[in-house]
Each structure stands twice: as C-alpha cells, then as structure tokens.
C-alpha cells in the first residue's frame, strides 16, 4: 500500500487562501463598493465628467475582480485542473489593478487637495496589493502542498 502524501489536500495555508479568495475578498470588496456607491448617490460630488466616468470604471473593475476572486478560489477549493494558473493570474491582475489606480489622480480631474490625499491613499493601497498578492503568488509557486494537490 502506497503511503499517502502528507501535503496533499486543501488544508493549512492553501485552505486559508481559498477562504480569502471565496469569502473575504468578495465580502470586503462588495462592502467597500456598496459604501462608496451609496456615498456617491447620496452626496453626488462629481465636479466633472472624468470623475464620474472614473467612478463607474473603477466600480466595474471591482465587480470583475470579485467575480474572478470567486472563480479562482472555488477552482482551488474544488481542485479543478488549471486552478493554480487561474489563481496566479488573479494575483497578477490584482497587482496590475493596484498599479492602474495610481493613474486615477492623473485622469480623474480632481482638485489639487483631493489629488494629494488620493495619491497618498493609492500609494498605500498599491503597496498593500504588491505585498499581499505578491506573497500569495509566491506561495502558489513554491508550496509543497500546492505541488502535491495540483500535479502538473
């Protein structure tokens, strides 16, 4: 009888990643999206068409990220073929999204006061995205559990 690989299965840090992708990210992003949209509807602060277009574009991107997060997380959890590649792609897209948001002050047409505060916020957010999603990308590349659970 062959000895079972102790690293096989959706357990440990891999389970944590699945929970993050299927529950935590969608819940947090949905809550943030709903809050910001409610704020914009309740107190429309659009001073120019670029600002309105930017809020709509960002909202659509966030919805796409929520859906992609669920897809990647469920793929990992259910041990679907290609799930690791999809999860890695999600991590890279989230990093790209963080970098993209750094352009918002340039294209949003905000006041200089708003731009200053927004730049600081977006720099912090992008640094978080680079660290958080970079960590999980590296985990997917190097984990013995991932390698045992999703053979090439």
TORKOL-4160 file (C-alpha; in steps of 0.2 Angstrom, whole numbers, padded with zeros to 4 digits, m for minus):
152
<pt num="1" X="0000" Y="0000" Z="0000"/>
<pt num="2" X="0007" Y="0017" Z="m0005"/>
<pt num="3" X="0009" Y="0030" Z="0008"/>
<pt num="4" X="m0002" Y="0045" Z="0006"/>
<pt num="5" X="0007" Y="0062" Z="0003"/>
<pt num="6" X="0005" Y="0072" Z="0019"/>
<pt num="7" X="0005" Y="0088" Z="0009"/>
<pt num="8" X="m0010" Y="0083" Z="m0002"/>
<pt num="9" X="m0027" Y="0092" Z="0001"/>
<pt num="10" X="m0034" Y="0108" Z="0003"/>
<pt num="11" X="m0028" Y="0111" Z="0021"/>
<pt num="12" X="m0017" Y="0123" Z="0030"/>
<pt num="13" X="m0012" Y="0139" Z="0021"/>
<pt num="14" X="m0020" Y="0133" Z="0005"/>
<pt num="15" X="m0037" Y="0132" Z="0014"/>
<pt num="16" X="m0033" Y="0150" Z="0021"/>
<pt num="17" X="m0030" Y="0156" Z="0003"/>
<pt num="18" X="m0047" Y="0148" Z="m0003"/>
<pt num="19" X="m0056" Y="0156" Z="0011"/>
<pt num="20" X="m0048" Y="0173" Z="0007"/>
<pt num="21" X="m0052" Y="0171" Z="m0012"/>
<pt num="22" X="m0070" Y="0164" Z="m0010"/>
<pt num="23" X="m0076" Y="0174" Z="0006"/>
<pt num="24" X="m0065" Y="0188" Z="0012"/>
<pt num="25" X="m0060" Y="0197" Z="m0004"/>
<pt num="26" X="m0078" Y="0196" Z="m0011"/>
<pt num="27" X="m0086" Y="0202" Z="0005"/>
<pt num="28" X="m0074" Y="0216" Z="0009"/>
<pt num="29" X="m0074" Y="0222" Z="m0009"/>
<pt num="30" X="m0093" Y="0221" Z="m0010"/>
<pt num="31" X="m0095" Y="0231" Z="0006"/>
<pt num="32" X="m0082" Y="0244" Z="0000"/>
<pt num="33" X="m0091" Y="0245" Z="m0017"/>
<pt num="34" X="m0108" Y="0247" Z="m0009"/>
<pt num="35" X="m0102" Y="0260" Z="0003"/>
<pt num="36" X="m0093" Y="0271" Z="m0010"/>
<pt num="37" X="m0108" Y="0270" Z="m0022"/>
<pt num="38" X="m0120" Y="0274" Z="m0008"/>
<pt num="39" X="m0110" Y="0289" Z="m0004"/>
<pt num="40" X="m0109" Y="0295" Z="m0022"/>
<pt num="41" X="m0128" Y="0293" Z="m0024"/>
<pt num="42" X="m0132" Y="0301" Z="m0008"/>
<pt num="43" X="m0120" Y="0315" Z="m0010"/>
<pt num="44" X="m0115" Y="0317" Z="m0028"/>
<pt num="45" X="m0098" Y="0325" Z="m0028"/>
<pt num="46" X="m0095" Y="0324" Z="m0047"/>
<pt num="47" X="m0087" Y="0340" Z="m0052"/>
<pt num="48" X="m0083" Y="0334" Z="m0070"/>
<pt num="49" X="m0087" Y="0320" Z="m0082"/>
<pt num="50" X="m0070" Y="0312" Z="m0080"/>
<pt num="51" X="m0073" Y="0310" Z="m0061"/>
<pt num="52" X="m0090" Y="0301" Z="m0064"/>
<pt num="53" X="m0083" Y="0290" Z="m0078"/>
<pt num="54" X="m0068" Y="0285" Z="m0067"/>
<pt num="55" X="m0080" Y="0280" Z="m0053"/>
<pt num="56" X="m0090" Y="0270" Z="m0065"/>
<pt num="57" X="m0075" Y="0262" Z="m0072"/>
<pt num="58" X="m0067" Y="0258" Z="m0055"/>
<pt num="59" X="m0084" Y="0250" Z="m0050"/>
<pt num="60" X="m0085" Y="0239" Z="m0065"/>
<pt num="61" X="m0067" Y="0233" Z="m0062"/>
<pt num="62" X="m0070" Y="0229" Z="m0044"/>
<pt num="63" X="m0085" Y="0219" Z="m0049"/>
<pt num="64" X="m0074" Y="0210" Z="m0061"/>
<pt num="65" X="m0061" Y="0207" Z="m0048"/>
<pt num="66" X="m0075" Y="0200" Z="m0036"/>
<pt num="67" X="m0081" Y="0188" Z="m0049"/>
<pt num="68" X="m0063" Y="0182" Z="m0053"/>
<pt num="69" X="m0059" Y="0180" Z="m0035"/>
<pt num="70" X="m0074" Y="0168" Z="m0033"/>
<pt num="71" X="m0069" Y="0159" Z="m0048"/>
<pt num="72" X="m0051" Y="0157" Z="m0043"/>
<pt num="73" X="m0055" Y="0152" Z="m0025"/>
<pt num="74" X="m0068" Y="0139" Z="m0030"/>
<pt num="75" X="m0056" Y="0132" Z="m0043"/>
<pt num="76" X="m0043" Y="0129" Z="m0029"/>
<pt num="77" X="m0055" Y="0123" Z="m0017"/>
<pt num="78" X="m0063" Y="0110" Z="m0029"/>
<pt num="79" X="m0046" Y="0105" Z="m0035"/>
<pt num="80" X="m0050" Y="0109" Z="m0053"/>
<pt num="81" X="m0037" Y="0107" Z="m0067"/>
<pt num="82" X="m0028" Y="0124" Z="m0071"/>
<pt num="83" X="m0034" Y="0131" Z="m0054"/>
<pt num="84" X="m0017" Y="0136" Z="m0049"/>
<pt num="85" X="m0014" Y="0145" Z="m0065"/>
<pt num="86" X="m0030" Y="0154" Z="m0063"/>
<pt num="87" X="m0026" Y="0159" Z="m0045"/>
<pt num="88" X="m0009" Y="0166" Z="m0051"/>
<pt num="89" X="m0017" Y="0176" Z="m0064"/>
<pt num="90" X="m0029" Y="0183" Z="m0052"/>
<pt num="91" X="m0014" Y="0188" Z="m0041"/>
<pt num="92" X="m0005" Y="0197" Z="m0055"/>
<pt num="93" X="m0021" Y="0206" Z="m0061"/>
<pt num="94" X="m0024" Y="0212" Z="m0043"/>
<pt num="95" X="m0006" Y="0219" Z="m0043"/>
<pt num="96" X="m0010" Y="0227" Z="m0060"/>
<pt num="97" X="m0026" Y="0234" Z="m0054"/>
<pt num="98" X="m0016" Y="0242" Z="m0039"/>
<pt num="99" X="m0004" Y="0250" Z="m0051"/>
<pt num="100" X="m0018" Y="0256" Z="m0063"/>
<pt num="101" X="m0026" Y="0265" Z="m0048"/>
<pt num="102" X="m0011" Y="0276" Z="m0047"/>
<pt num="103" X="m0016" Y="0284" Z="m0063"/>
<pt num="104" X="m0033" Y="0289" Z="m0056"/>
<pt num="105" X="m0027" Y="0306" Z="m0050"/>
<pt num="106" X="m0020" Y="0310" Z="m0067"/>
<pt num="107" X="m0036" Y="0306" Z="m0076"/>
<pt num="108" X="m0049" Y="0310" Z="m0063"/>
<pt num="109" X="m0048" Y="0329" Z="m0064"/>
<pt num="110" X="m0049" Y="0331" Z="m0046"/>
<pt num="111" X="m0045" Y="0346" Z="m0036"/>
<pt num="112" X="m0027" Y="0348" Z="m0030"/>
<pt num="113" X="m0032" Y="0345" Z="m0012"/>
<pt num="114" X="m0041" Y="0329" Z="m0017"/>
<pt num="115" X="m0027" Y="0323" Z="m0028"/>
<pt num="116" X="m0014" Y="0325" Z="m0014"/>
<pt num="117" X="m0025" Y="0314" Z="m0002"/>
<pt num="118" X="m0029" Y="0302" Z="m0016"/>
<pt num="119" X="m0011" Y="0299" Z="m0021"/>
<pt num="120" X="m0006" Y="0295" Z="m0003"/>
<pt num="121" X="m0021" Y="0283" Z="m0001"/>
<pt num="122" X="m0017" Y="0275" Z="m0018"/>
<pt num="123" X="0001" Y="0273" Z="m0014"/>
<pt num="124" X="m0003" Y="0264" Z="0002"/>
<pt num="125" X="m0016" Y="0253" Z="m0007"/>
<pt num="126" X="m0004" Y="0248" Z="m0021"/>
<pt num="127" X="0010" Y="0244" Z="m0008"/>
<pt num="128" X="m0003" Y="0233" Z="0001"/>
<pt num="129" X="m0008" Y="0225" Z="m0016"/>
<pt num="130" X="0010" Y="0221" Z="m0020"/>
<pt num="131" X="0014" Y="0214" Z="m0003"/>
<pt num="132" X="m0002" Y="0204" Z="m0001"/>
<pt num="133" X="m0004" Y="0197" Z="m0018"/>
<pt num="134" X="0014" Y="0195" Z="m0021"/>
<pt num="135" X="0015" Y="0184" Z="m0005"/>
<pt num="136" X="0001" Y="0173" Z="m0011"/>
<pt num="137" X="0008" Y="0172" Z="m0029"/>
<pt num="138" X="0025" Y="0166" Z="m0021"/>
<pt num="139" X="0015" Y="0154" Z="m0010"/>
<pt num="140" X="0007" Y="0146" Z="m0026"/>
<pt num="141" X="0024" Y="0145" Z="m0034"/>
<pt num="142" X="0033" Y="0137" Z="m0020"/>
<pt num="143" X="0021" Y="0127" Z="m0009"/>
<pt num="144" X="0024" Y="0108" Z="m0007"/>
<pt num="145" X="0005" Y="0107" Z="m0003"/>
<pt num="146" X="0000" Y="0116" Z="m0019"/>
<pt num="147" X="0013" Y="0105" Z="m0029"/>
<pt num="148" X="0006" Y="0089" Z="m0021"/>
<pt num="149" X="m0013" Y="0094" Z="m0023"/>
<pt num="150" X="m0012" Y="0101" Z="m0041"/>
<pt num="151" X="0000" Y="0090" Z="m0050"/>
<pt num="152" X="0006" Y="0097" Z="m0067"/>
